[in-house]
Amino acid sequence: MTGVVELPGDKSISHRYAILAALAEGRSEIFNYATAADCRSTLECLRKLDVEIEVTRERVRISGKGLDGLKPPKRALDAENSGSTMRMLSGVLAGQKFTSTITGDGSLRKRPMRRVAEPLRQMGAEIRGRDDQAPLEIRGGNLHAIDYALPVPSAQVKSAILLAGLYADGVTAVRESVRTRDHTELALREFGATVETAKDSIRIQPRPKLAARQLTVPGDLSGGVFLACAALILPDSSLMLHNVGLNPTRAKVLDFLISIGAQINLASVQLRDGELVGDLSVRYSQLSGGSIAGAQVAEMIDELPMLAALGAYTEKGIEIHDAAELRVKESDRIATLATGLRQMGADVEEFTDGLRVAGRSAGKLRGAKVDPQGDHRIAMALSVVALGAEGDTVVRDAECVGVSFPEFFATLERLRGSGGE
């Protein structure tokens, strides 16, 4: 696994830039906007709210409507598979003086939305949905400021409350026991909002005048982790990932990998549009293995499937606890990953809140037919470990990787084939 990669734009940041650009005054330009299907879903929902959006290969141009310029959609907004779209846009819709409905695909309609609906109701929005699952009907307007402690760490729920706080009648505060990714706070500041952060709380001033911006989205670290792990397990690998987002609330995965022996180095680190960006070099490494629990789980939630699967290539294996949240993602990620790894010959113990994947001594993985249950991160994790297995692996419905990293398989093939840029 050798070569140089320019990663597609970060999903999390792309969602936020698009939403805030739509609420700003003037025309924003967003470079390196994510190619992920989830981020296209956000753009399509914004278009249905009467936001003018032009997409080219180089950039996304968004003509902002201001805080009060969105129009009632003629039909339901479709977030498709994107939980980020549904949860964060719910915060914006809660501040509108009209009724709207937001829905999604079969997978998203099964995911829990009460955690975002409840604080928005406390602010004064009317939200209806069977068992608080999509489709959600949101009647917004006349929001009250709240001081809300997140019962479960969630950057998406925090973001929904902060976005609704733009429309509140006073200062809205969100308290979190575990620090979650802070892309929303950084993006709000870039667009002109006043956001104050303390050790365990974030406060936002209402009714700012958001100004259009030119912004560049960093490369997606969560997608880059899959490529990095492929380099770590394949002998003689040397990989360079350019312009990767290194936000401290996202980069704990790198700290963990380095702690178990990964040869990862950072270079050219700089602050750009409020976000840390730099280059990562990754080399094949002998990995010791380790455990992930407690606050680490929220800090690495998207990378946990890959880290767990990596356990089969470590000395002691990898064990994860306190991660019951994985059971309500695009699939039951604990069960789906455990099944796929067992089919490939891994020794896996499944817990209610996590799993343990035994190390190399349990035997070499073998190729198999695996089903990621339509979950993009499981598909990529199983594909990476398949590179080091004996025999061919067939990943069913592999096109699901398009949700976050459409170029994934082409990138793997290029790095394994030509070893060139």
Disulfide bonds with the S-S distance in Angstrom:
none
